[in-house]
Amino acid sequence: MITVNYGREWAKITYDALAASDITKYLKKEFSAALKPNLVVEKPADCGATTHTEVLEGIIKFLKDFGIKNISIMENSAMGHSAKKAFKVCGYEELSKKYDVKLADLQNDRSRTIHYEGLDISICESILNTDFFINVPVLKAHSQTKMTCCMKNLKGCMPQSEMRRFHAIGLHKPIAALNAIFMDVFKDAQYCVVDSICGDLSFEEGGTPVEANRVITGQNPLLVDSYCAHLIGYKPEDIEYLTIGKKFGIGGYYSLNEKIIKLNGDCKPLVNLKANDARIAGKYSSFIKEDSACSVCYASLIFALHRCGASSLKNKKICIGQGFKGKTAESDVLGIGNCTKGFKKFVGGCPANAADILAHLN
């Protein structure tokens, strides 16, 4: 089961997504809960790299209303960066004071080594000692693994020396093994809440955010990641750690038979072109005719165009937005989303996903 919610009131849409999900099947009031955001660098969330405080706020409110009192936010930043500094820059210190939740910088945390599939992996004990683990990644592109979301976000649960070793031995198998360990340790006592508000187009440290205004929840990290892969233009098979994770038995890939609950589908926020990086708008604007497009559909188009590359688009014409409802177009024009279903050639979906758009562009 996956829940998707749209809107610009990010704390509220997070809370409502959890309320519509199946998370309460796995929660108990006496649990302690650890929230693991993505604070890979000391940059505000609007750069496209780090988890919005509003998403954490929605989770915290939901947990407190459920009856859970012992809540912590735990993170270890990437090499050369500091979670403690990121807590300050990203607004987590204020969040901690407002809701009386603990902040745990895992930089100097004790670790425990667990063996899996020929690998010895060290994991911070503060994470392992919690009752319920909530993974709160940012959905964004990654320069080495193509995508980063739930499964890769677990790297921040390790000492920095272990992160460095992951890169030395190849990221994909260790990431899959780390997630398999979490499945063994936590079993059903874990959940994923994906910040898909404005993830970066091409780089894990931000700089080219693309506004989507979306939060995604689900219990199984492989299922959620495989669903998210489609949203930014990949098939699950394109992401090596997903294929290895499936072999390890972490879960299955998303399919059309999967139960998807979508909230606020009829009132998705319209795209704010100024919120997208000027370099992105300038690079692709000559190919796009936009008329009242939803931000999430427009984000899918931008991710697909980036994957395709501007040089290969040549003279393609693309229309997107609610302004094209009931209109028609010749076969040399590609419509994006159900709003363009009157076109001779269009990519369906509300919103359309980047993988389907890319298939038509290629």
Number of C-alpha atoms within 10 A of each C-alpha: 15 22 22 25 25 27 23 14 12 23 22 20 24 30 23 19 27 26 14 17 20 17 18 13 9 13 21 15 14 11 17 17 24 27 24 26 28 30 31 25 24 21 22 20 25 21 17 30 30 30 28 27 22 21 24 24 21 20 24 26 17 19 21 14 11 13 14 18 17 18 22 22 21 23 31 30 26 21 13 8 15 19 25 20 17 24 26 15 15 22 16 23 18 13 20 17 11 10 13 14 18 17 21 20 19 24 20 11 17 13 18 14 12 12 12 13 10 8 13 15 21 19 24 22 16 18 25 17 14 18 18 23 23 19 24 27 27 29 33 30 25 17 11 12 15 18 25 23 28 29 25 23 22 23 25 25 26 25 22 20 11 17 21 13 13 17 12 9 10 10 19 21 20 26 23 26 24 27 24 21 18 20 18 11 14 16 13 17 21 24 24 26 30 26 32 29 30 30 32 27 28 21 20 25 21 24 17 22 24 31 31 27 25 23 26 27 27 24 21 22 27 27 23 26 26 24 22 26 27 19 26 29 28 23 18 21 13 15 18 16 23 29 19 18 24 17 12 15 12 22 17 17 20 20 10 7 6 12 11 13 16 15 17 12 14 9 10 22 20 21 23 15 16 9 13 19 17 12 10 17 15 9 14 16 14 13 16 18 13 19 14 15 26 24 27 28 25 29 29 28 29 26 26 25 22 18 18 17 13 13 7 11 14 9 11 13 15 19 23 25 23 17 14 23 15 11 11 15 17 9 12 13 17 23 28 31 28 20 24 26 20 15 23 14 18 24 24 17 16 16 23 22 29 28 21 22 29 21 12 13 17 8
